[in-house]
């Protein structure tokens, strides 16, 4: 068992900020952590610096995007005996600019090519005096929604970078929101060999949130799970109230995230095009979900095992007494049409889910 002196020596030259805690107090902080915080936290109560949801999590390892000592940070957590080790990357005030990576450009080019081919086939049918087949029109609509999702994600990431994302909180029934959303996703995914469900013990749970942004956040997480689902797999959305927090969780038993990739999952993608990058999406989903959670004064916590699955928890504050400016009438959320679901899940749904039948 390493003691705090040995751990301090071990991580003294680390380029990352590293903290160690026994869950009661901070037992060591390397020079990088002390410099980043502006003080030496050693000996201070851990709860004064680290969110209690992180301290109470008993998993051997996980990552989260959460406030630490009042600053936004990406945190990788590992257990070492009775000690919890936190590898911290603080999000600086000056954020990196959003730009089009080669993967994003490749995605746009692929969708535009698909649109062109689909339009040509529909035009051929018209020239022959026939209406285009449902197959061709479905493919055409599908490419449209794939392109729309790409542009929507780029726009959302850019607005988050500029702190300009439209945010309209109202008192919303999260049980109704989650149930309606799950029903719509399950209907569209009915032909796929994946079981999608929603679970909660609450009859209703009202909170001050922006329902359209919460929907966008959840759809990004569900899309990520469906992207890596196995045949016969499960994707489960759950909702619970715990103390002063509301917890939305998306669990799957899919491929999981490789451990070496976990620390960077909340960051903007760089311009390195990896094999299979286009197949796996744009790499913006978790970044956008993190940003939306932050708008709600919440954060994300991710646990994943390669080959076993992933669990993502969205931790939101429970507003039992909303501030006066948010005292709007209580609304039982109802999803309006399937357009948002068709957009956010465009990379994982088959073309048969698209077409005029879902446009009304």
N, C-alpha and C positions, 0 to 999 in steps of 0.2 A: 504494500500500500504506500503510495506516495504521500508525503506530508506537504503542507503548504509551502514550506521552504524549498523543497525539491521541485515542486510544480512551478514556483516563481522562477527558479533557475532554468527550468526546462523551457519556459515560454518567454524568457526575458528578451530574446532576440527575435521573437516572432513579429512578422510585419503586420499581423492582425491584432486588434485589441482582444485580450483574453482575460476573462474573469473566472474566478472559482468561488463556489459557495457551498456551504453545508446545509443550505436551505434556511438557516437561521441568520447567518451573517456572511458578509463577503470575506473570504479567508485569504484571497490573494488577487492582485491585479498587476499585469505586466506593465512596463513603462509606456507602451503604446496606449493601453487602456487609460492609464493615469493622465497622459497628455491629452487624449481625446475628451475625457470627462472634465479635465481642468482641476482635478483633485484626486487624492488617493482614497479610494472607497474602502480600503481594507479595514475591517472591524466594524463597519456600519451595518445596520440591519439590512438583510437582502431585500426585504419587502419594500424598502424605501427607494430601491433602484430598479429592481426586476419585477415585471408584472406577476401577480400571484398565480395566474394561469400557467405561466412558464414554470414557476417554482413547484406547483402542485402536479405537473405532468410527470408521470412515473415511467414513461417510455425510455428505452436505452439511448435513443437518438432521435432527433427531429429538428426541423427548421421552422422559423417563424419570422414574420415581418411585424414588429411590435415596437412600441415606445420603450426606451431604456434610459432612465434618468432624465425623462422629459424630452428625449431626442429620438427621431425616427431611425430605426436600425434594422438590418437583416442579421438574424442571430441563428447560428448553428449550435445545437446543444448536444452534449454527450455526457454519459454517466461514467464515473470512475470510482467504483466502490460507493462510499457515502457522499462523494463530492459530485457536484454538477459543474461541468466546464462549459463556458459560453464563449464562442468565437464570434466577435462582433464586427460588423462593418456599418459604420454610421452613414446615413444618407445625408450628404452635405446639402446645404441650402441651395447652392448652385448646381442644379441637376444637369445630367448630360442631355444634349439635344436629341429629340426624336428624328430619325432619318430613315430613308428607305434602304434596307439591307438587300443584298443580292437575293436572299431567300424570298423577301417580299416582292421584289421585282419579278422573280421567276414565277411566283404565285399569280401575280397580275397578268403576266404574259400568257400563262397556261389558261386562265379563265377567259381572256379575250380570244384566244385561239379556239377554245371550246364554243364560245358564243358564235364565232364566225362559221364554224362547221355546222352548228345546229341551224343557224339562219339559212345557210346554203341548202340544207336538206329540206327545210320547210318551203323555201322558194321553189325547189325542184318539184315538190308536190303540187304547189299552186300552178306551175307551168304545165303540169300534166292534167290539170283540171280536177285535182283531188285536194281534199283538206289534209293538212299534215296529220300524221298518226299521233295518238296520245303519247307514244314513246318519244317521238321527236320534240313535241311541245314540252313534255316533262323535263327532258334533258336541257332544253333551252331555258326554262324557268330555273332549273337547278344551277346552271352556270351564272345566271343573273344573281341569284342569292349568294353564291360563292363569291362573286365579285363584290356584291354589297357588303358581305361580312368583312372582306379584306379592307375595304374602304372605311367601314364603321370602326374596325379595330384600330386602324391607323389614326383616324380622327379622334377616337377616345383616348388613345395613348398621348397624342399631341395635346389635347385639351387638359389632360392631367398634368402634363409637363408644364403647361402654361398657367395652371391653377384656374382654368376657365371652364371646367366641366359644369354644365347646368345641374343644379342640385336643388330639388324642391321637396323638402320633407313634409309629410303629412302623417297623421295618426292612422296607422294601417294594421289590419289584422293579418299577421304573418302566417297564421295557420291557413287561412283562406288563400293567400298568395301562393304558398308552397303546394297546397293541395291542387289548385287549378293548374299551376305550372307543371306539376308532375303528371296530371291527367293528360295534358296536351302533349308533353314529351312522350309519354307511354303510348298514346294513340299513334303518333307519327313513327314511333320505333316498333310498332306491333309486328312488322315483318322481320325484324332482326332478332337474333337469338340472344337477347339480353333482357333480364327482368329489371324493371324500373319501378321503384316504390317510394312512398313517403310515410314516415312514422313520427308520431308525437303523442304525448299523454295530455296535451292541452286541448281543451275544447275551442278556445280562442286565445290569442296572444297579441295584444295591441302594443305597437311601438311606434315611435316617431322616426320614420325612414322615408327615403325616396323610393317608392315601389318600383318604378321603372329601372332604377339603378340596382336595386337588390335583385330584380329579375335578371338584369344583364350579368351581374356578378355570378348568380347561381347557374345561369346557362353556360357561362364560360367554364365553370367547374364541372358541370355535367358533360359538356362537350369534351373536356379533357379526359374524363372517365370513359366515355364512349369510344374515344379515339384509341384507347389502350385496353378495351374490354376483350375478354376471351369468350368463345362460344359457350352459351349457357351461363354466362356471368351475371353478376348483380350490380346494380348501381342504386344506392339508397340515399335519399335526402331525409334528414331528420332535424327536428326542432325541439329545443328544450330551454327552460328558464333555470338558471343556476345562480343562486345568490343575487348579485347585482348585474349579472350578465345574461344575455340571450345568445344561445349557441346554435348556429346553423351548421350542419355537417353534411358533407358529401363523401360517402364511402364506396369503394369498389374493390373487387377482387381480381383486378386486371394485371397488367404487366409490371406495374410499379415503376418508380423512378430510380435510376442508378444512383448510388450514394454519392458518387463524385459529381453529379450534376445538381444535387439538392441545394448546395449553398447559393447557386446563382439563379434559382428559378423565379425570383421576384424582380430581377433586373431586366432592363431593356436588352434585347438581343444585340450582339455585336455584328460586324460585317463579315463574319467567318461563316461561309456556307458549308455546313456539315452534310455528309451523305444522309439522305432521307429527311433533310430539313423541311422540304416542301410538303412531304407526306405527313409530317407531324404538325403542320400548321405554321403560324407565323411566329410563335414564341412570345406573343403579347398577352395571352389570356390571363395568366396568373399575375402579370404586372398590372393589368387593368383591374382585376379583382382586388388586388392589394390596394390600389388607389381608391376604389369605391369604398372599401372597408374603412380606409382612413377618413374619407369624407364623413363617415358615420361615427368617427372617433373610436373605431374598432381596429382589429388586426386579424391576420391569418396565421394559422398554425398547421403545419404539414407533417404527417408521419407517412413514411413509405418504405416498403421492402420490395426489392426487385424480384419479380416473379410471384409476389403474394398480394400486391394491391396497394392502394393509397387511401389515406383518410385526410381530408382537409376540413378544418374547423374555422368558421367565421365567428369571432368573438365580438359581440356588439354590446354596448352599455344598455341597461334596461332603464328606459325613461318612464318611471312610474308617475312623475309629475312633470310633464313637458313644460318648457319655458313658454311665456305668454305668446311669443311670435309664432309658435308652432301649434297653438290651440285651435286646430281646425276640426271640423266635425269628424267623428270616427267613420271610417269607410271600410267596408268589407271588400277587399281587393278582388277585382275580376279581370282576368287577362282578356284583352280586346283582340280577338282574332289570333291567328297563328303566325303573323308576319315576323315578330321578334324571335320566336322559336325557330322558324324556318331559316332566318338569317344566322343566328348564333350557332345553329347546329348544321349549317350547310356543308361543312367539311366532313361530317360523319353520317349524315342521312343519305339514303340511296335516291337516285333521280325519280323513282316511282312515287316519292312523297311530294313531288312538286307538280305544279300545273294549275290551271284555272280553278280546280275544285277547292283549293285552300285560299283563294284570293278574296273571297267575300267575308 
